[in-house]
Amino acid sequence: MKRIVVGISGASGVIYGKKLVEELSKRSYEIYLLVTDPALSIGKKELSIDLIDYLSELSGVTCYDYKNLDAPIASGSFQTLGMVIVPCSMKSLACIAQGISDNLLYRVADVCLKERRRFILVPRETPLSEIHLENMLKLRRMGVDILPAMPGFYNCPRTIDDLVDFIVQKIFLLLE
């Protein structure tokens, strides 16, 4: 089974989520995509595209309205490998850490935690406050992989795509 939920929340760096979904599609994953309203807005600013329109055209992608708590992926009986939220806003991270499940993005995150499924958060925020760090530590202790979007430079990147690919490959190392 290669089913995975990908959330793109309202943090700068939606290019990471876009690239991850493209790569998952190429690798024949079934992708259940959730894009928040702030992420849509940021996608238009940063990439000049509508993320949902663009990504829903890719093979294997099913989009759900992140406000729809009746979607099948809200249930623990809907089997997936897990979830990646990339980028993950600090609001999303805090809501997940506190068990607030008032939208589908947070509900699926809650399911991943209770079912002990693979769960990766890619925060893209700096600097980090003590609250951010405490929330990350709390989630890490619950088994969540925290992979900050901090690309390496030892591979001598020449383009933004090189930097984005570095993070996406790190996500795949945790997934596979």
C-alpha positions, -999 to 999 in steps of 0.1 A, spaced: 0 0 0 14 33 -10 -13 57 2 -3 89 19 -18 121 30 0 153 22 -10 186 39 2 220 27 -4 246 53 0 283 54 37 288 58 61 302 33 77 275 12 47 259 -5 72 249 -32 83 221 -9 48 207 -8 43 211 -46 76 192 -53 68 164 -28 34 158 -44 50 158 -79 76 132 -68 51 110 -50 29 110 -81 59 99 -102 65 71 -78 29 58 -81 17 68 -46 -20 74 -39 -19 109 -26 -47 125 -5 -41 162 -6 -52 189 18 -43 225 11 -54 252 36 -67 286 25 -36 304 37 -15 279 17 -35 286 -14 -30 323 -10 8 319 -4 10 295 -34 -4 323 -56 21 348 -42 52 325 -43 45 303 -73 18 322 -93 -3 291 -94 -35 277 -78 -20 247 -59 -52 227 -59 -58 232 -96 -22 223 -105 -17 193 -81 -51 177 -87 -41 172 -123 -13 149 -113 -16 111 -114 -28 95 -81 -39 128 -64 -72 131 -47 -79 165 -32 -102 171 -1 -114 203 13 -95 207 45 -126 219 62 -146 187 54 -144 165 85 -167 139 68 -140 129 43 -130 92 44 -94 100 54 -108 114 87 -112 79 100 -86 56 115 -101 28 94 -89 45 62 -55 29 59 -25 50 48 12 49 54 9 82 72 11 119 66 35 147 57 27 184 63 50 204 42 53 233 49 38 231 83 29 264 99 35 270 135 -3 273 140 -8 238 125 20 224 146 6 240 178 -30 227 171 -17 192 164 5 192 195 -26 203 216 -50 178 200 -72 204 184 -89 186 155 -113 212 142 -105 207 105 -95 177 83 -58 185 83 -56 184 121 -80 154 123 -58 133 100 -28 143 120 -46 132 151 -54 98 134 -17 94 125 -8 100 162 -34 76 176 -27 49 150 11 54 153 15 59 116 44 76 99 41 114 105 65 140 92 62 177 98 83 202 78 82 235 96 95 266 77 97 292 104 126 312 118 135 322 144 118 297 167 103 307 200 103 286 231 66 278 224 75 265 189 104 244 203 82 230 232 55 220 207 81 203 184 96 184 213 61 173 225 54 160 190 88 144 186 82 125 219 50 112 203 70 98 174 65 126 149 95 133 127 103 170 126 123 179 95 128 217 94 132 230 59 169 237 62 186 226 30 222 216 30 249 233 10 276 206 9 261 194 -24 269 229 -39 233 238 -50 231 260 -80 193 266 -82 163 270 -59 152 236 -73 184 220 -59 176 234 -25 140 222 -27 151 187 -39 174 184 -10 145 187 15 121 165 -6 148 137 -7 151 140 31 114 134 34 117 103 12 144 90 34 120 91 63 91 77 43 108 47 27 
